[in-house]
Amino acid sequence: MNRRVDAREWIQFQWDYLVALLGGAAKVTRLAYETVAFTRKRKIEKATDLLRLIFTWAVAERSLRETAALAAEVDLADVSNVALLGRFRRAEAWLGALLGELLAARNDAPRMAISIRLIDATSISCRGSKNTDRRVHLTMSLGENRTTGIELTTERGGESLERFTFRPGEIVIGDRGYATRKGLAHVARMGAYFIVRAKWGSIPLEDQAGNPIDLVATLRDLPEAVAGEFAVQFHGPEGQVIACRLAVVRKSEPAAEHERRKILADARRHGHPQIDARSLEAAGYIFVLTNAPVALSAESVLDLYRFRWQVEMKFKTLKSVLHLSDVPTRNGEMLNVYIFAKLIVALLIEDLIHNAESFSPWGYPIPANSLVATHSAVS
């Protein structure tokens, strides 16, 4: 059953607690004025009231007309759906700033001894569209199962490790879309370690003497059901040499055959009948490129790469629980506002789960600038 959020809960009972999770009304209001999302009172008295209406529309999935009617019903605001459209369209930078504040708080928190970050991107389409309208790029901490970085782009925004910054010593895990010389050089330059699945011909690899490697021929002697590794290197965009290792394992024959069938079917679908025989042979292996210290064995590198699927599960949750895959607007600014509102709530849910064991009994943080109520003593 596709049950929507009870909008009356948001408007009448739970709103002040949610604002506290965002850092308090003062912070939310300050960011609204700084981003010019709220400049003066005009039928909507407070910036937090405007945010409440945005969340009712986006997260509770009400239409603009329904949102206006609910606002009037609880005496929040007497405003038309057309007026709401104008106010919401100016809120993109504001919601982006709120999202950034939530992420900054996480990245400023103490880190575990070994930090492992997963990176991936997902496509978002508007309702009725068969094309990609937006792409959400995301990094998440494997140990904490929490999002650490988000970037929203148009459909032209490709996967790239350069979208994010990394700390020295971090391990960054990505799929084949991130196996580019420029992106891997970016990670290495920051002192972090990459573990990415590579295509056999995507990066020109050399041996330690600088000689080109015939990768497919090299792998033919790899035993069955045993992980192997090879010391390799490649040149970054600026000519710098980046030393790394290739961790490899053979696929089972059924898995290899399944991959070969996919390659052939894809070639027929795109009108490319000629297939490089090396592509079909390379389909029998999984190879992962890493610059992690040699103390991390090939088996451990491959085991770590398996956890990359956790970030895909994160996207699946965003789309199935928060309905991020079916956006009801095609207006560019409104589309971004809608997605930002959903992502803010997703981060708040992560925080609640992460802090569940140590959270205060009342279930929300008390802002530091709150006033303490005083009472006269009664004799």
N, C-alpha and C positions, 0 to 999 in steps of 0.2 A: 504494500500500500504506500502510495506517494504522499506521506503526511507532511504538511507544511508547518513551519514554526508558528506557534500561536502569537499573532501580532499583539494581542492585548496584553500578553505577558510582558513583551518587550516594552510596551508603551506605559503600562500602568504600574507594574510591580518590580521588574528586574533591572530597569535601566540604570539606576544609580550604581548598582553593583558592577555592571559591565563597564561603566565609565571609570570606576575605581581601578579596574583591571587595565585600562588604557593609560593609567597614570594620574587620573583625577581630572575634575572639570576645569581647573585652572590651566593645566597643560593642554588639554584638548582645545580650549578656547583660545589660548595664545597661538597655537599652530593655525587655527582657523583664520585669525586676523593676519598672521604673517604671510599666509598663502593667498590672502584676499578671497577666501571662500565665504567669509562672513565679515561684512564691513559696517553694516548698520542694521538696526532692528526694523524689519519691515514685514509685519504679520507673523514673523517667527522671532520670538523674543531672545533666544539664546542660541549660541553655536551648538551646544549639546542637544538642543531640540532639533536643529537641522540634521545633526548626525543621526539622531534617533529616527527621523523620517527617512533618511537614506538607507539605514539598516532595515527598516520596515519594508521598503521597496525591494531592496536587493536580497537580503538574507531571509526575510520572511516571505519573499516572493509574491508581493502584492503589486498590482498595477498602480500607476500613478493616480488614477481615479480612486482606487480603493484606499491608497495611502492617505489621500486628502480627506476622504470620508472618515477614516479612523481617527485622524488627527482632530477633526472637528468634533467627533463623538466624545472624545475624552478631554476636550477643551485645551488641546495642545497648541493648535494653530487653526485659523480660518483662512485657508489658502486653496486656490484652484490647482488642478493637475497641471495646467499650463505654466503657472507660476512655479510649481515644484520643479518642472523640467528645467526652467531657467536657473534656479538655484542649484540644482544637482549638477548641472553641466560645469559649474565653476568650482566644483569640489574635488576635481581630480588630484591637484597638487596637495591638497589637504590630506586626503586619504593616503596618498603616497608617503607623506611625511609621517603620519601615524604609523603606517606599516614599517617605515624605516626606523622609527623610535623603538618599536617592539624588537626588531632584529638587532639594533645596536645594543640594547640591554642584554641580549643573549650573548653577543660576541664579546661584551665587556666582562662577562661572568668568568670565574675561574674555570680553567680547562682541565680535562683529564690528562694523565701523564702521556697517553698516546691519543691523538685526535685523528679520527678517520671521517672524512667528509665524502659523501656521495653527490654526484652532480648529474642532472638530466634536464630535459625540457619536454613539455607537452603542448599539443595544439588545442586551441579552443575555437569553436565555431558558433556563430550566432544561430538562433532558431531558424530552421528552414534552409540554412546554408550548407553546401557540400564542400566548401573550401575552408582553409585555415584563415581565421580572422585575427587571432592573436596567438602569441606563443609565450608561455610562462617558463622561464629558466629558473631552476631552483637548486640550491645545495642544502644538504641536511647532515646533521651529526649522527653517525651510526650509533655511537654509544648512548646518546640521549634520545634518539628518535625524534629530534626536533629540527625544524627548518632554521637554517643559519643565513641564507641569502636568497633574495628573489629579484628577478628583473622581468619586466613585462615589455614585450616588443610586438611589432607587427609581424605578419607572416614572413617577412623577409629577414627577420632576425634569426640567423642560424646558430647552431650549437657551437659554443666556443669556451674554452677554459679562461680566455682573457676577460670574460665578463665579470669575474670575481677575483678578489684578492685572497691570498692564502698565507698562513703563518709558517714560519720556519719549523720544520719537523712534522708538519701535517702530512697525512696520506690522503691523496685525492683519487677517487675511483670513478671512472667514466667508461661509457661504451665506445663503440667504434667511431661514432660521430665526433668524438673529441681527440682522436688520434691524428693530430696535425703537428707538424714541426713547430709552427708558431705558438700554438697553445701549450705544448709540452715544454718549450723553451721558457714560456711565461711562468709556469709552475716551478721549474728548476731555478730560475733567476730569483725567485722569492725564497729559496731554501726549502721548499716543500718537495714531497715525493709523489709521483704519479703512478697509478696502476690503471692502464687503459687497454682494452682489447683492440688489437690492430688487424687491419686487413693486410694480406700478404704483400701487396704492392703499394700501400698508401704512403709509406715513409721509406726513402732510400737508405737502407742500413748498410753499415760497413763493419768489418772486423776491427780489432784493436790496432791493426797496422794500417787502417785506412783503405783496405781493399773492399770493393763491393761484394756483397754476400748473395749467392743464389739460394734464397731462403727455402724454396720448395725442395731443392736437391739436398740441402742440409738436413731437412727433417726426415728424409726417407729412412735413415738409420735409427730413428727414435723407437725404442722398444714399446710393446703394447702395455697399456695400463700403468705407465710410469711417467712421472713428470720429469722433463728435462729443462735445462737452461743453457743459454749461450750468451757470452759477453759480446755486446754489440755497441755501436755508437752511430750517431747521425749529426748532421750539421744544422744548427738553428738558422733562422732567417738572416742573422747578422754574421754568419760564418762560424760562430762558436761551436766547438765540439761538445756534445752532450753524451756522456758515457751512460750506458744503461744495460739492462739484461732482457732477454726474451725468454719468458717462462712458457713452456709448451707441453701439451698433452694430446695424445691421439683421442679422437672420438671413437665410440663403438661403431661398428660397421652400419647398423641400422640408422644411427644418428647421422653418420657421414652421408649415407645414401639419401636421407631425407633432405639434407642441405643441398646436395647436388641437384635433386629434383626442383628445389626452390630456385636455384640459379638458372636452370634451363627454362623453367616456366616464366621467370622474370624476363629473360632474354627474348623469348617468343612474344611476350606481351608488349615489349618495347621495340620490337622489330629488329633485334640484333641476333641473327641466326649464328654468327660466328662467335664461339666462346673460346677464350684462351684455355688450353688444356691445363695450365698451371692453376687456374681458378678452381677447376673441378678437383684437382689433386689437393689443393690447400684446404678445400672444404672438409677434409678428413681430420683437421687439427683445430685446436683452440690455442691461440697464442696471445699472450699478454705482455705488454711492454712496461717496464718499470725501471726507475732509477733509485729504488729503495736500497738500503744497505744490504750487502750480501748475507748478513746475519739473518735476514728474512728469506727463507728458503723458497725454491720454486713452488713447492707444495703449499707453503703458507701464502704466497702471492696469489696462486690460483684459488685457494680457499677464501681469501679476502675478496677477490673479485666476485665470487658468488653472491656476496651480500649486496651487490649493486641493485638487485631486484627490490630491495627495500624502498628505494626512491620511487620505483614504479608503483609499488603498493601505496605510497603516499599520494601519488597522482590519482590512483584508482579511488582512494577514499575521498579526495577533493571532488571528484566527478560524481561519485555515487551518493555520497552523504550530503554534500553541499551543492550538488547540481551545477558544478562549474562548467560542464560540457554543453549546456543548453541555455545560452544567454539570450534573453528576450528582446534585445535591442541591437540595432546596427549602427546607431549614432556613435561616432568615434569616441567623443568625450564621455558619453553615458556608458559606453561599453567598458572603458577603463575604470570608471567609478564603480560599476557593478562588480567587476573582477576584484578590485582593491578591497571593497567591502567584504566580499566572501573570504579573501585571503586573510584579512584582519581577524575575522572570527575563527578561521582555521588556526591561526597562531595562538589565540586566546584558549582554544580548546587544548592545544598542545601544552600550553603552560599549566592549565588546570590538571592535566594528566601527569605532567612531569613533577609538579609540586604536591601531588595528592597525599603523599606520606608525611610531608612536613608542613602542610598548609595550616594556617590559623583555623581555629574551630569555627569562626564565623564565615570562612570561605572566600575572603577577598582581602586585598591589601588596603591598609588605611593610609591615605596620602599624608606626607609629612607636614603639609601646610594646613591640615584640618584644624578648625577651631574646637576647643574643648568647652562643652556646655558647663556652666556653673549654676549652682542653686544656692539660695539663701537658706541658712540653717533654720529649721523649724523647731521652736522650743516647745 
